[in-house]
Amino acid sequence: MVATRSTDCSTMSACLYLAFELGEKEWKLAFSVGLGRKPRERQIDARDFNAVAEEIRRAKQRFGLAEDAAVVSCYEAGRDGFWLHCYLRSIEVKNVVVDSASIQVDRRKRRAKTDRLDASQLLKMLIRWNLGEDDVWSVARVPSVEEEDARQLHRELETLRQEQTAHINRIKGLLSLHGLTMPAISRRFPRQLAAFRQWDGSPVPPELYKRLLREFERMQHVNRQIRHLEKERAQTICHADEDRQVAQVRRLLRLKGIGPESSWLYVKEVFGWRQIRNRRELASLVGLTPTPYNSGTQQREQGISKAGNRRMRTMAIEIAWGWLRYQPWSELSRWYFKKFAKGGKRRRKIGIVALARKLLVALWKYLETGVPPAGAELGDWRKKIRYTPDLTSQP
C-alpha cells in the first residue's frame, strides 16, 4: 500500500494542480487534475495577480471543479524569491517552492527545453509529490518576511567587501602598468600618488592620475558604508536584549575562535530560523555531505556535494582553521591533529572539511542545549564587539 500525503487534496476529493514557469516578462501556467490528463496551458504577463486568480477560476470551470476546490501549486526557487509564495497563500492556494537543482531532467546530450515543457514537467512532479512521493524533489523552507529581511545586513556587507577588493585590485593593476607598486592603499594615497615617479623620473600621466583619484574616492565611499554596517551590527548585538537571534549570536561569541562575522552569519542564515531535525539535515543544508560513486567495480568518493548554502559552507571552512588555532585543546582539534596533521597537504584539506562538518554540528547542539563543544574555552562576548561606546553599561 502506497502512503499518500495528508492534505486537503487527495484522490477522494479532486483538486486543481498548478505549476508556474516564471519569466521576466511572461509566466507560463499549467493546470491539471491528475496524471494522464492533458494539461491546460496558459500564458500571462509576469506579476499580474488578477490574471492568476482569473486563470485559476477558469481552470476550475474547465475541469468541472467546485469553486471552493483546493488548489495546489509550485514553482522553482530563483530570482523571484518568495513573494509569490506569500501571495498564493493569501488566496488560499497551497504552494510549495522547489529547489531547482533537485528536479530530475533527461540525461541525453541534447534535449528539448522550453518554458511550456518545463511547466508541464513541473506539473507532473507536483501531482506525484502530492500523492506521496516525497523524494521526487526537494522542497525549500520558505522564511518569513522578517526572517528574510534579517539576512540583508550581512549579505550587503559581503557585496561591499567584494566591491572594496575590486577597487583595490583595480588601483594596484593600473599602477603596475607603469611600473609602480603600493603595498597597501591608505588615506594617504592622494599624497603618495602625487609623489610617485615612473622609471624615467616623470610623474604619473595626468589622465591616469585623475582616474586613480576617482577610483580611490569610490573605494572610500564603500569603506564608509562598510564601517556604518559594522557599527549597526555591533549596536544590535549589544542592545537588542529581547531578540532571540541576538541571544544566539552572543552565545556563539563566547567561544574563542568565533567572531561577529561568523556568529551573525550562522544565526541569520540557518540557526536562527530553520527547524533542523538532525546532523545529516544540517550538513545537507550547508553542502558538506559526501558524494560517493559506487557502481559495479567502480568505487570512489567525488567530494562534498556543495549543494547547500554557499555562505555557510565558506565560513564553516574558515572557522575550522580558526578553531585549530584558538581552541587547540578541544576534543575536535585533538581529533584533527591525531588523524590528519601528519599527512600531506591534500589529506589536511580533506580533514579540515571533516572538521568543519563536525564543528558545525557541535555549534548547533551548543545553541540547542547550551552545552559547549567538549574542551572548548569560553570568554566574554563583549570583548569581541567594536563601535560600542556604552558597552560597559550592558548586562
LUMTIDREN-339221 format. One record per residue (C-alpha): x, y negated, z negated. Coordinates in Angstrom, 2 decimals. Layout:
<atoms>
(atom (X, Y, Z))
...
</atoms>
This chain:
<atoms>
(atom (0.00, 0.00, 0.00))
(atom (1.42, -3.36, 1.06))
(atom (1.24, -6.08, -1.57))
(atom (-0.44, -9.27, -0.45))
(atom (0.23, -12.77, -1.65))
(atom (-2.18, -14.09, -4.27))
(atom (-3.52, -17.22, -2.56))
(atom (-6.78, -18.83, -1.68))
(atom (-6.38, -17.35, 1.78))
(atom (-6.41, -13.57, 2.29))
(atom (-7.67, -11.00, 4.73))
(atom (-11.02, -11.03, 2.90))
(atom (-11.52, -14.80, 3.23))
(atom (-10.49, -16.26, 6.60))
(atom (-8.37, -19.36, 6.59))
(atom (-6.62, -21.59, 9.08))
(atom (-2.87, -21.37, 9.67))
(atom (-0.99, -24.43, 10.91))
(atom (2.66, -24.78, 12.00))
(atom (4.34, -28.12, 12.68))
(atom (7.24, -28.70, 15.06))
(atom (8.35, -32.21, 14.16))
(atom (9.96, -34.62, 16.59))
(atom (10.88, -38.29, 16.54))
(atom (8.06, -39.37, 18.86))
(atom (5.77, -36.35, 19.11))
(atom (4.62, -33.45, 16.94))
(atom (3.61, -30.02, 18.14))
(atom (0.80, -28.33, 16.19))
(atom (-0.04, -24.63, 16.47))
(atom (-3.22, -23.20, 14.87))
(atom (-4.39, -19.63, 14.35))
(atom (-6.49, -17.47, 12.04))
(atom (-4.38, -14.31, 12.15))
(atom (-1.92, -12.14, 14.05))
(atom (-2.91, -11.07, 17.55))
(atom (-4.89, -14.24, 18.22))
(atom (-3.82, -16.76, 20.82))
(atom (-2.76, -19.93, 19.01))
(atom (-4.42, -23.25, 19.59))
(atom (-1.64, -25.68, 20.53))
(atom (-1.91, -29.44, 20.38))
(atom (0.44, -32.41, 20.68))
(atom (0.02, -35.65, 18.72))
(atom (2.00, -38.80, 18.07))
(atom (4.50, -38.48, 15.26))
(atom (3.31, -39.61, 11.81))
(atom (-0.31, -40.01, 12.95))
(atom (-2.22, -38.96, 9.82))
(atom (-5.66, -39.41, 11.34))
(atom (-4.74, -37.18, 14.26))
(atom (-3.55, -34.41, 11.91))
(atom (-6.81, -34.44, 9.96))
(atom (-8.86, -34.55, 13.16))
(atom (-6.97, -31.63, 14.75))
(atom (-7.49, -29.55, 11.59))
(atom (-11.24, -30.29, 11.76))
(atom (-11.40, -29.35, 15.44))
(atom (-9.39, -26.17, 14.89))
(atom (-11.85, -25.02, 12.21))
(atom (-14.69, -25.55, 14.69))
(atom (-12.79, -23.75, 17.43))
(atom (-12.21, -20.65, 15.28))
(atom (-15.64, -20.72, 13.67))
(atom (-14.45, -21.50, 10.14))
(atom (-16.33, -23.36, 7.47))
(atom (-15.46, -26.99, 6.84))
(atom (-14.11, -26.12, 3.39))
(atom (-12.00, -23.18, 4.63))
(atom (-8.47, -23.05, 3.20))
(atom (-5.59, -24.32, 5.33))
(atom (-2.02, -23.01, 5.05))
(atom (0.73, -24.90, 6.87))
(atom (4.51, -25.01, 7.22))
(atom (7.31, -26.98, 8.78))
(atom (11.09, -26.82, 8.80))
(atom (13.12, -28.83, 6.32))
(atom (15.07, -31.55, 8.09))
(atom (15.40, -35.27, 8.65))
(atom (11.72, -35.90, 7.88))
(atom (12.24, -34.87, 4.27))
(atom (9.29, -34.04, 2.05))
(atom (6.86, -36.91, 2.55))
(atom (4.76, -34.83, 4.98))
(atom (4.53, -32.11, 2.33))
(atom (3.13, -34.66, -0.15))
(atom (0.59, -35.88, 2.39))
(atom (-0.61, -32.37, 3.23))
(atom (-1.01, -31.56, -0.44))
(atom (-3.06, -34.72, -0.88))
(atom (-5.61, -33.48, 1.70))
(atom (-5.73, -30.04, 0.01))
(atom (-3.58, -28.21, 2.54))
(atom (-1.30, -25.56, 1.07))
(atom (2.03, -26.36, 2.67))
(atom (5.48, -24.77, 2.48))
(atom (8.76, -26.31, 3.59))
(atom (11.00, -23.71, 5.22))
(atom (14.78, -23.51, 5.26))
(atom (15.53, -23.64, 8.98))
(atom (18.72, -21.60, 8.58))
(atom (16.69, -18.65, 7.28))
(atom (14.42, -18.38, 10.33))
(atom (15.10, -15.33, 12.49))
(atom (15.92, -16.02, 16.15))
(atom (16.58, -13.98, 19.26))
(atom (20.23, -12.87, 19.32))
(atom (20.57, -12.88, 23.09))
(atom (23.17, -15.25, 24.51))
(atom (20.59, -17.23, 26.43))
(atom (17.11, -17.58, 25.02))
(atom (14.22, -19.85, 25.83))
(atom (13.79, -22.65, 23.30))
(atom (11.08, -25.30, 23.45))
(atom (9.04, -27.10, 20.82))
(atom (6.00, -25.12, 21.87))
(atom (7.80, -21.77, 21.43))
(atom (9.28, -22.87, 18.12))
(atom (5.85, -23.86, 16.78))
(atom (4.38, -20.53, 17.94))
(atom (7.20, -18.60, 16.24))
(atom (6.76, -20.56, 13.01))
(atom (3.04, -19.81, 13.10))
(atom (3.60, -16.05, 13.36))
(atom (6.08, -16.08, 10.50))
(atom (3.72, -18.18, 8.38))
(atom (0.98, -15.59, 8.77))
(atom (3.37, -12.77, 7.85))
(atom (4.66, -14.71, 4.84))
(atom (1.15, -15.44, 3.60))
(atom (0.25, -11.74, 3.89))
(atom (3.07, -10.76, 1.54))
(atom (6.37, -10.58, 3.49))
(atom (8.50, -12.62, 1.11))
(atom (11.76, -12.02, 2.98))
(atom (10.54, -13.38, 6.30))
(atom (12.20, -16.72, 5.47))
(atom (13.35, -18.88, 2.55))
(atom (11.00, -21.49, 1.13))
(atom (12.59, -24.74, -0.03))
(atom (11.94, -26.05, -3.52))
(atom (10.33, -29.47, -2.99))
(atom (11.40, -32.13, -5.52))
(atom (9.01, -34.71, -6.85))
(atom (9.24, -38.32, -5.70))
(atom (11.05, -39.24, -8.92))
(atom (13.48, -36.32, -8.64))
(atom (14.27, -37.18, -5.04))
(atom (14.76, -40.84, -5.89))
(atom (17.16, -39.98, -8.75))
(atom (19.59, -38.49, -6.22))
(atom (20.10, -41.73, -4.30))
(atom (22.78, -43.28, -6.54))
(atom (25.44, -40.59, -6.29))
(atom (24.69, -39.97, -2.62))
(atom (25.16, -43.65, -1.85))
(atom (28.42, -43.57, -3.81))
(atom (29.57, -40.67, -1.67))
(atom (28.77, -42.60, 1.52))
(atom (30.53, -45.74, 0.27))
(atom (33.67, -43.83, -0.64))
(atom (33.77, -42.33, 2.82))
(atom (33.49, -45.83, 4.27))
(atom (36.23, -47.02, 1.92))
(atom (38.54, -44.27, 3.12))
(atom (37.74, -45.09, 6.74))
(atom (38.64, -48.77, 6.23))
(atom (41.94, -47.88, 4.53))
(atom (42.89, -45.42, 7.26))
(atom (42.00, -47.93, 9.97))
(atom (44.17, -50.63, 8.39))
(atom (47.11, -48.28, 7.99))
(atom (46.67, -46.99, 11.54))
(atom (46.69, -50.48, 13.03))
(atom (49.82, -51.38, 11.07))
(atom (51.51, -48.18, 12.16))
(atom (51.04, -49.13, 15.83))
(atom (53.54, -51.95, 15.27))
(atom (55.98, -50.06, 13.10))
(atom (54.61, -51.44, 9.82))
(atom (53.57, -49.49, 6.76))
(atom (51.92, -50.19, 3.42))
(atom (51.68, -47.51, 0.66))
(atom (48.55, -49.00, -0.94))
(atom (46.01, -51.63, 0.09))
(atom (45.56, -54.04, -2.83))
(atom (44.10, -57.51, -3.37))
(atom (47.43, -58.99, -2.33))
(atom (47.02, -57.61, 1.17))
(atom (46.43, -61.00, 2.93))
(atom (49.66, -62.44, 1.46))
(atom (51.58, -59.26, 2.23))
(atom (50.24, -59.25, 5.79))
(atom (51.40, -62.85, 6.33))
(atom (54.91, -61.88, 5.20))
(atom (55.13, -58.79, 7.45))
(atom (57.65, -58.84, 10.28))
(atom (57.93, -56.48, 13.23))
(atom (61.10, -54.73, 14.34))
(atom (62.34, -57.85, 16.17))
(atom (61.54, -60.22, 13.31))
(atom (58.33, -61.61, 14.84))
(atom (55.13, -61.88, 12.75))
(atom (52.05, -59.76, 13.23))
(atom (50.28, -60.67, 16.52))
(atom (47.53, -63.26, 15.90))
(atom (44.55, -61.20, 17.13))
(atom (45.70, -58.14, 15.18))
(atom (46.24, -60.35, 12.14))
(atom (42.63, -61.61, 12.28))
(atom (41.27, -58.11, 12.86))
(atom (43.15, -56.75, 9.85))
(atom (41.80, -59.54, 7.64))
(atom (38.24, -58.83, 8.77))
(atom (38.74, -55.12, 8.12))
(atom (40.09, -55.94, 4.66))
(atom (37.04, -58.12, 3.92))
(atom (34.71, -55.26, 4.86))
(atom (36.69, -52.93, 2.62))
(atom (36.44, -55.41, -0.27))
(atom (32.66, -55.58, 0.18))
(atom (32.47, -51.77, -0.01))
(atom (34.68, -51.81, -3.12))
(atom (32.34, -54.27, -4.85))
(atom (29.34, -52.06, -4.12))
(atom (31.18, -49.01, -5.46))
(atom (32.04, -50.81, -8.70))
(atom (28.45, -52.00, -9.05))
(atom (27.02, -48.48, -8.66))
(atom (29.58, -47.01, -11.05))
(atom (28.63, -49.63, -13.64))
(atom (24.94, -48.92, -13.14))
(atom (25.54, -45.18, -13.61))
(atom (27.61, -45.73, -16.76))
(atom (24.98, -48.01, -18.28))
(atom (22.28, -45.44, -17.54))
(atom (24.28, -42.71, -19.27))
(atom (24.84, -44.91, -22.33))
(atom (21.40, -46.46, -22.76))
(atom (18.76, -44.07, -21.35))
(atom (18.31, -42.15, -24.59))
(atom (14.84, -40.81, -23.74))
(atom (15.82, -39.36, -20.38))
(atom (16.19, -35.56, -20.42))
(atom (18.56, -35.54, -17.46))
(atom (20.80, -38.14, -19.08))
(atom (20.94, -35.93, -22.17))
(atom (22.17, -33.10, -19.95))
(atom (24.81, -35.39, -18.42))
(atom (26.06, -36.31, -21.89))
(atom (26.22, -32.68, -22.91))
(atom (28.36, -31.82, -19.88))
(atom (30.60, -34.83, -20.55))
(atom (31.52, -33.37, -23.94))
(atom (33.50, -30.66, -22.14))
(atom (37.10, -31.51, -21.33))
(atom (37.66, -31.40, -17.59))
(atom (34.11, -32.60, -16.80))
(atom (33.79, -36.29, -15.92))
(atom (30.97, -38.68, -14.99))
(atom (31.13, -37.80, -11.29))
(atom (30.71, -34.05, -11.70))
(atom (28.27, -34.13, -14.61))
(atom (25.97, -36.62, -12.86))
(atom (26.10, -34.66, -9.60))
(atom (25.43, -31.30, -11.27))
(atom (22.39, -32.58, -13.15))
(atom (20.83, -34.70, -10.42))
(atom (21.31, -32.17, -7.63))
(atom (20.47, -28.89, -9.40))
(atom (20.42, -28.55, -13.18))
(atom (18.06, -31.43, -13.92))
(atom (15.02, -30.33, -11.91))
(atom (15.41, -26.85, -10.43))
(atom (13.97, -23.85, -12.25))
(atom (16.89, -21.42, -11.98))
(atom (15.98, -17.85, -12.89))
(atom (19.35, -16.07, -12.80))
(atom (23.00, -16.46, -11.89))
(atom (22.55, -14.99, -8.41))
(atom (19.99, -17.63, -7.55))
(atom (22.31, -20.36, -8.82))
(atom (25.25, -19.09, -6.75))
(atom (22.99, -18.88, -3.70))
(atom (21.83, -22.47, -4.18))
(atom (25.43, -23.65, -4.06))
(atom (26.54, -21.30, -1.27))
(atom (29.10, -19.38, -3.35))
(atom (27.71, -15.91, -2.68))
(atom (29.85, -13.31, -0.86))
(atom (29.03, -12.25, 2.70))
(atom (30.03, -8.60, 3.23))
(atom (30.18, -6.91, 6.63))
(atom (29.64, -3.17, 6.28))
(atom (28.65, -1.38, 9.47))
(atom (29.78, 2.15, 10.24))
(atom (33.52, 2.38, 9.69))
(atom (33.99, -1.41, 9.64))
(atom (34.08, -2.89, 6.18))
(atom (35.33, -6.38, 5.43))
(atom (34.47, -9.47, 3.44))
(atom (33.57, -12.55, 5.50))
(atom (33.97, -15.05, 2.66))
(atom (31.37, -17.14, 0.88))
(atom (28.12, -17.93, 2.64))
(atom (28.39, -21.78, 2.48))
(atom (24.62, -21.87, 2.96))
(atom (23.77, -23.93, -0.12))
(atom (24.26, -27.44, -1.43))
(atom (27.47, -28.78, 0.11))
(atom (27.99, -31.47, -2.52))
(atom (27.67, -28.99, -5.37))
(atom (29.98, -26.49, -3.70))
(atom (32.71, -29.07, -3.08))
(atom (32.50, -30.36, -6.64))
(atom (32.45, -26.83, -8.10))
(atom (35.80, -26.03, -6.43))
(atom (37.29, -29.34, -7.59))
(atom (36.09, -28.82, -11.16))
(atom (37.50, -25.27, -11.17))
(atom (41.01, -26.64, -10.53))
(atom (40.49, -29.28, -13.23))
(atom (39.25, -26.62, -15.65))
(atom (42.56, -24.77, -15.37))
(atom (44.39, -27.99, -16.26))
(atom (42.22, -29.33, -19.08))
(atom (40.86, -26.07, -20.51))
(atom (43.86, -23.69, -20.21))
(atom (42.92, -21.73, -23.37))
(atom (39.34, -20.98, -22.40))
(atom (38.39, -17.40, -21.51))
(atom (37.67, -18.33, -17.91))
(atom (41.10, -19.90, -17.45))
(atom (42.86, -16.95, -19.05))
(atom (40.88, -14.61, -16.79))
(atom (42.08, -16.54, -13.74))
(atom (45.72, -16.70, -14.88))
(atom (45.74, -12.97, -15.55))
(atom (44.15, -11.90, -12.29))
(atom (45.19, -14.46, -9.67))
(atom (48.01, -16.72, -10.89))
(atom (50.80, -14.30, -9.94))
(atom (49.50, -13.78, -6.42))
(atom (50.22, -15.74, -3.28))
(atom (48.59, -18.91, -2.06))
(atom (45.71, -17.08, -0.36))
(atom (44.97, -14.99, -3.45))
(atom (44.92, -18.09, -5.66))
(atom (42.46, -19.77, -3.30))
(atom (40.20, -16.72, -3.42))
(atom (40.47, -16.73, -7.19))
(atom (39.53, -20.39, -7.53))
(atom (36.28, -19.73, -5.66))
(atom (35.50, -16.88, -8.05))
(atom (36.35, -19.14, -11.00))
(atom (34.12, -21.90, -9.59))
(atom (31.19, -19.47, -9.42))
(atom (31.76, -18.20, -12.97))
(atom (32.19, -21.72, -14.32))
(atom (29.01, -22.92, -12.62))
(atom (27.04, -20.13, -14.28))
(atom (28.68, -20.90, -17.63))
(atom (27.73, -24.58, -17.37))
(atom (24.15, -23.66, -16.53))
(atom (23.95, -21.41, -19.59))
(atom (25.53, -24.17, -21.68))
(atom (22.75, -26.58, -20.70))
(atom (20.05, -23.97, -21.27))
(atom (21.26, -22.60, -24.59))
(atom (23.63, -25.21, -25.99))
(atom (26.44, -22.65, -26.28))
(atom (29.62, -23.93, -24.53))
(atom (31.81, -21.63, -22.40))
(atom (33.92, -19.34, -24.57))
(atom (37.10, -21.02, -25.77))
(atom (36.23, -24.41, -24.26))
(atom (37.21, -27.60, -26.08))
(atom (34.64, -30.31, -26.74))
(atom (35.13, -34.03, -27.17))
(atom (33.31, -37.36, -27.35))
(atom (31.48, -38.17, -24.12))
(atom (31.72, -41.93, -24.83))
(atom (35.46, -41.95, -24.16))
(atom (34.85, -40.96, -20.53))
(atom (32.47, -43.83, -19.72))
(atom (33.61, -47.16, -18.30))
(atom (31.86, -50.54, -17.92))
(atom (30.04, -50.30, -21.27))
(atom (30.72, -53.45, -23.35))
(atom (28.26, -52.43, -26.09))
(atom (29.26, -48.79, -26.17))
(atom (30.18, -48.87, -29.85))
(atom (26.59, -49.64, -30.80))
(atom (25.28, -46.50, -29.13))
(atom (24.42, -43.47, -31.31))
</atoms>
